[in-house]
Structure formats: C-alpha cells, structure tokens
C-alpha cells in the first residue's frame, strides 16, 4: 500500500509523549535453520515466518513450518501474540505486521516484543507512517536493507495511556479487518471459479441436458488437432485474436506523467496485481486504450502479472495487454483468465534465470481459446459473469477502504484527528 510521509518536523500533540523505540520495547531477530538439513523442515509444526509475508497488516497463519530439531539447532525464537514484525530485507523492507499467533521468524525480520503498558497495534500503525523513511535507510551495500540497530533509534509519538492508544487506532484496525474479509471472500470466489473452469473446460463434465456430467456420462467427444486432445462435439477452437478483443497498451510518454488525479489515470505493469493506478498523464489518446470492468490484464515484461480490471476510467500503458470477451460471445473473462494462465505461468517459469522475460505478439498469436456451445442446461458465461461481478465489487471496496485508511493513518498518528466513543473520526482544532 502507498503510505503518506511524515512531515519533516512533527509537532507532539499536547499530552502525548515522544519515545525512542529502544527505550520502551525489546527487539530481536530470527534465524533460518540450515536449509540443506531436511529434518529441520520435514513434518514441521512450528510456524516460521519470512519477510515476504509481512505484506499483510496482521498475520494469523503461515505456510512455512520448521521442526523441533530445526528450532533447537538455530537461533530463532518463538515470539508471542502482539509482537510487531518489521521486514528488514527484500521487497517488503519497511513493512510492519502484527503477529496474531505464536511464531518464529527468519533473520530478515525484526521482532518488537509487546510491552504491557503500550499498545502493539498503535506501534504497528506508527511504524506504517514511517514507511518511506524506513525504505530509504540502508546498511552496507545491500539496497533497501534495514538493521535492528536503526529500527531501535526510531522516535515515535504516542498518547500517554495504552487505552488512548488503542482507541485511536481502533478505526484503522476495523478498516483493515474489513479489507482482509473482502480479500478472503475474493479468494474463495476465485477458487470457486477455478474449480468450475476445471470441471467444465478441462474435464468437460459440464451439465448435459439431463443435468449429468457430460463426458463422464458418455457425451460425444471429437479429436482436435490444435489442442492435441478431444473436446465436446459442437465446441470450437479459435485463435486468441479471433475469439476475443485483444488490445496492447498505449506508449504514454513518461515526461507527461503527473501526480494530478484530474488527468488520465494510467495502468502500468506494477498496477495490475493490486488494481492500483500509479500515474496520471496529460497525454490524450484513443478510447480503445480505455479499460472496462472485467477486462483481463496481463503484463508483458518481468513477472507477467495477471488480473481482472475493476473500472471504466483507466487507460492501459505499453507492455501490457488487455483481453475482453465480445458482448454476445459464450466466452467469458473468467474463462479467458484460466485458459491462458497455464501458458503465462510456464512462460514466467522459463524466464527465470534470464535478465527479464518478455511476452510477445507472436506468443499471444500462438494461443487458442475454446468456444463452448451454450444450451438451456449449460451457460458458463452467465455463471462466470455473476461470479466476476462479485469479485469486482469486492475489489472496488478494498481499494476504497485502503484509500480511506491511508488518508486517516498519518492524521491519527500525528494527533491531527481523534476518535470518539462510536469510532467516528473528527478533526482536532488547536
């Protein structure tokens, strides 16, 4: 998320106190058990967090575990609930998360242990306001690396009591919980869409006229030479550019980019995953580059990010491609996404080890889409479009809530606004 910078001079609100992190909190850092020792990881039950997981504001679980042997043969330690974790290395350097489970970490994380007289939640959001400052720090020759020593020097301002601190950040925590809920709902919706796609377009067990699975019930199949496999009788295979509308992005001039949100919002490769807009332009261009809700976007350099777009106002930048189903087609955006995803993932995997991977026009022109036959018992476009509408609605809410949180964050942490008993925010007038 983009966080606003502190002003260079912060005024301590009346009644608040300034502290140095080391004066109040104890810190520590984790370790990585020897990676070549399989017994340190096999059947592991001890949660072990790496810095990449600190992209989320709260950590409730992890995908990584170490064994008791791994724990005992490394210097990592188990941290309690409400420990604040700060990433010191890598892409998430400077990000802070609040630990909501007992876990240990690797050495790329600084753990700030709870103090019973202070709010760990307030501390986490205070560190969020210093994100730009933290990513600007470095140690040695490693870019964007932080150190525990540097973090301990941080100066923070806080209300005098833990109760006041918790009250002030309660609205931020509520917004983040709603964002996390929407994200979890979308993960489930996308998993449901993927399961249906696999069932209908990979296994070909879509409902037949009797409502039974087509292929498993003996539905007629025909060999397709392009796919080198059988497909349902009556279905067609079309080249990607014949099946849907494909449009490459416009080469917007970077010298005409601006921070003014009144100008044309531009979607670059970096924006695709998060659904953000990272630049605006004075430059006018053709409406064919304007995105629509439900468009499938793919980055053509680097990691080939893929996602569904969520509004009708942004324009697509170069080195990105937009894929859009025709209005009267049986092909849907969800089908497009999961149809080409395996190819994109394979392309990304093959690019690893090279400087930068590229997705070319030739690559895309070698792709095909299955065009299903619609019947009274089977209309995948209708089902997929309904699922996508829910996904996009949640995306829009997430972006709106994130904007609200990021605008409130520095104001609350600087004491410029306060929170009353019903969690509404009001300005503090000097």
Residue pairs with C-beta under 8 A, 6 or more apart in sequence:
1 402
1 405
1 406
2 276
2 406
3 128
3 129
3 131
3 132
3 406
3 409
3 410
4 129
4 406
4 407
4 409
4 410
5 132
5 133
5 410
6 129
6 130
6 133
6 410
6 414
7 414
10 157
10 414
11 414
12 18
12 157
12 415
13 157
13 414
13 415
13 428
15 159
15 160
16 157
16 158
16 159
16 160
16 415
17 157
17 158
17 160
18 155
18 156
18 157
19 155
19 156
19 157
19 158
20 152
20 153
20 154
20 155
20 156
21 27
21 112
21 151
21 152
21 153
21 154
21 155
21 156
22 152
22 153
24 115
24 118
25 112
25 113
25 115
25 118
25 123
26 112
26 113
26 115
27 110
27 111
27 112
27 113
27 148
27 151
27 152
28 77
28 79
28 110
28 111
28 113
28 148
29 88
29 105
29 107
29 109
29 110
29 111
29 148
30 48
30 49
30 75
30 76
30 77
30 104
30 105
30 106
30 107
30 109
30 111
31 74
31 75
31 76
31 106
31 107
32 74
32 76
32 106
32 107
33 40
33 41
33 66
33 70
33 71
33 73
33 74
33 76
34 40
34 73
34 74
35 41
37 69
37 70
37 73
39 67
39 69
39 70
40 66
40 67
40 69
40 70
40 73
40 74
41 65
41 66
41 67
41 70
42 67
43 67
44 65
44 66
44 67
44 70
45 65
45 67
45 68
46 65
46 66
46 67
46 68
46 70
46 71
46 78
46 103
46 104
47 61
47 62
47 64
47 65
47 101
47 102
47 103
47 104
48 62
48 64
48 65
48 66
48 70
48 76
48 103
48 104
48 105
48 106
49 59
49 62
49 64
49 85
49 99
49 103
49 104
49 105
49 106
49 109
50 64
50 105
50 106
50 108
50 109
51 87
51 88
51 89
51 90
51 92
51 93
51 106
51 108
51 109
52 87
52 90
52 91
52 92
53 59
53 62
53 97
54 85
54 86
54 87
54 92
54 95
54 96
54 97
54 109
55 92
55 95
56 97
56 180
57 96
57 97
57 98
57 124
57 176
57 180
58 97
58 98
58 100
58 176
58 177
58 180
59 85
59 97
59 98
59 99
59 100
59 101
59 103
60 100
60 101
61 101
62 101
62 103
66 74
66 76
66 104
71 78
71 104
76 104
76 105
76 106
77 104
78 102
78 103
78 104
79 85
79 99
79 102
79 103
79 104
79 105
79 111
79 113
80 99
80 102
80 113
80 114
81 99
81 100
81 101
81 102
81 114
82 98
82 99
82 100
82 114
82 120
82 121
83 98
83 99
83 111
83 112
83 113
83 114
83 120
84 96
84 97
84 98
84 99
84 111
84 112
84 120
84 123
84 124
84 127
85 96
85 97
85 98
85 99
85 105
85 109
85 110
85 111
85 112
86 94
86 95
86 96
86 109
86 110
86 112
86 127
86 134
86 146
86 151
87 93
87 94
87 95
87 96
87 108
87 109
87 146
88 108
88 109
88 110
88 145
88 146
88 147
88 148
88 151
89 108
89 142
89 144
89 145
89 146
90 108
90 144
93 134
93 135
93 144
93 145
93 146
94 130
94 131
94 134
94 135
94 144
94 146
95 131
96 124
96 127
96 128
97 124
98 120
98 121
98 124
99 111
105 111
110 146
110 148
110 151
112 120
112 123
112 151
114 120
116 162
117 162
118 158
118 162
118 165
119 162
119 165
119 166
119 169
121 165
121 166
121 169
121 173
122 158
122 159
122 165
122 166
122 168
122 169
123 156
125 169
125 172
125 409
125 412
125 413
126 156
126 157
126 158
126 413
127 134
127 154
127 156
128 409
128 413
129 409
129 410
129 413
129 414
130 154
134 146
134 151
135 144
137 146
137 150
138 144
138 145
138 146
139 145
139 146
139 147
139 150
157 413
157 414
157 415
158 165
159 165
159 168
159 415
167 419
168 412
168 418
168 419
169 412
170 419
170 423
171 408
171 412
171 419
171 423
171 425
172 405
172 408
172 409
172 412
174 423
175 401
175 404
175 405
175 408
176 405
178 397
178 401
179 398
179 401
179 402
179 405
182 394
182 397
182 398
182 401
183 394
183 398
185 390
185 394
186 391
186 394
186 395
186 398
189 387
189 390
189 391
189 394
190 391
192 387
193 334
193 338
193 384
193 387
193 388
193 391
194 338
196 380
196 383
196 384
197 334
197 335
197 338
197 339
197 384
198 338
199 205
199 206
200 206
200 372
200 378
200 380
201 335
201 338
201 339
201 370
201 372
201 380
203 213
203 215
203 216
204 214
204 215
204 219
204 221
204 231
204 232
205 213
205 214
205 215
205 216
206 213
206 214
206 232
206 372
206 378
206 380
207 213
207 214
207 377
207 378
208 214
208 217
208 219
208 377
208 378
209 375
209 376
209 377
210 217
210 377
211 377
214 232
215 221
215 232
219 232
219 233
220 232
220 233
221 230
221 231
221 232
221 233
222 230
222 231
222 232
222 233
223 229
223 230
224 230
224 231
224 237
226 237
226 368
227 237
227 368
227 370
231 237
231 370
232 372
232 373
234 373
235 370
235 371
235 372
235 373
236 370
236 371
237 368
237 369
237 370
237 371
238 368
238 369
238 371
239 365
239 367
239 368
239 369
240 246
240 323
240 340
240 364
240 365
240 367
240 368
240 369
241 364
241 365
243 329
243 331
243 368
243 369
243 371
244 323
244 324
244 325
244 326
244 329
244 331
244 336
244 369
245 322
245 323
245 324
245 325
245 326
246 321
246 322
246 323
246 324
246 364
247 288
247 289
247 316
247 321
247 322
247 324
248 316
248 318
248 320
248 321
248 322
248 361
249 267
249 289
249 315
249 316
249 317
249 318
249 319
249 320
249 321
249 322
250 285
250 286
250 289
250 315
250 316
250 317
250 318
251 317
251 318
252 266
252 279
252 281
252 283
252 285
252 315
252 317
252 318
253 281
253 283
256 281
256 282
256 283
257 266
257 279
257 280
257 281
258 279
258 280
258 281
258 282
259 280
260 280
261 280
262 280
263 280
263 281
263 282
264 280
264 281
264 282
264 283
264 284
264 285
264 315
265 277
265 279
265 280
265 313
265 314
265 315
266 277
266 278
266 279
266 280
266 281
266 314
266 315
266 316
266 317
267 277
267 278
267 291
267 297
267 309
267 314
267 315
267 316
267 317
267 320
268 278
268 279
268 317
268 320
269 299
269 300
269 301
269 302
269 305
269 317
269 319
269 320
270 276
270 278
271 277
271 278
272 297
272 298
272 299
272 305
272 306
272 307
272 320
273 305
273 307
275 307
275 309
275 310
275 395
275 398
275 399
276 399
277 314
279 317
281 315
285 315
289 315
289 316
290 312
290 313
290 314
290 315
291 297
291 309
291 311
291 312
291 313
291 314
291 315
291 316
291 322
292 309
292 312
292 324
293 309
293 310
293 311
293 312
293 392
294 308
294 309
294 324
294 333
294 385
294 388
294 392
295 308
295 309
295 322
295 323
295 324
295 333
296 306
296 307
296 308
296 309
296 322
296 323
296 324
296 333
296 336
296 337
296 340
297 305
297 306
297 307
297 308
297 309
297 316
297 320
297 321
297 322
297 323
298 304
298 305
298 306
298 320
298 321
298 323
298 340
298 344
298 359
299 305
299 306
299 319
299 320
299 359
300 319
300 320
300 321
300 358
300 359
300 360
301 319
301 356
301 357
301 358
301 359
302 356
302 357
303 348
303 357
304 344
304 347
304 348
304 351
304 357
304 359
306 337
306 341
306 344
308 333
308 337
308 388
308 391
308 392
308 395
309 322
310 392
310 395
310 396
310 399
311 396
316 322
321 359
321 364
323 333
323 336
323 340
324 333
325 331
325 332
325 333
325 335
325 336
325 381
329 371
329 381
330 371
330 372
330 373
330 374
330 379
330 380
330 381
331 369
331 371
331 372
331 381
332 380
332 381
332 384
332 385
332 388
333 384
333 385
333 388
334 384
334 385
334 387
334 388
335 369
335 370
335 372
335 380
335 381
335 384
336 369
339 369
339 370
340 367
340 369
343 367
344 359
347 357
347 359
347 363
348 357
350 357
351 357
351 358
372 378
372 380
374 380
374 381
408 417
408 425
410 416
411 417
412 418
412 419
412 425
415 428
416 427
416 428
417 425
417 426
417 427
417 428
418 425
418 426
418 428
419 425
419 426
420 426
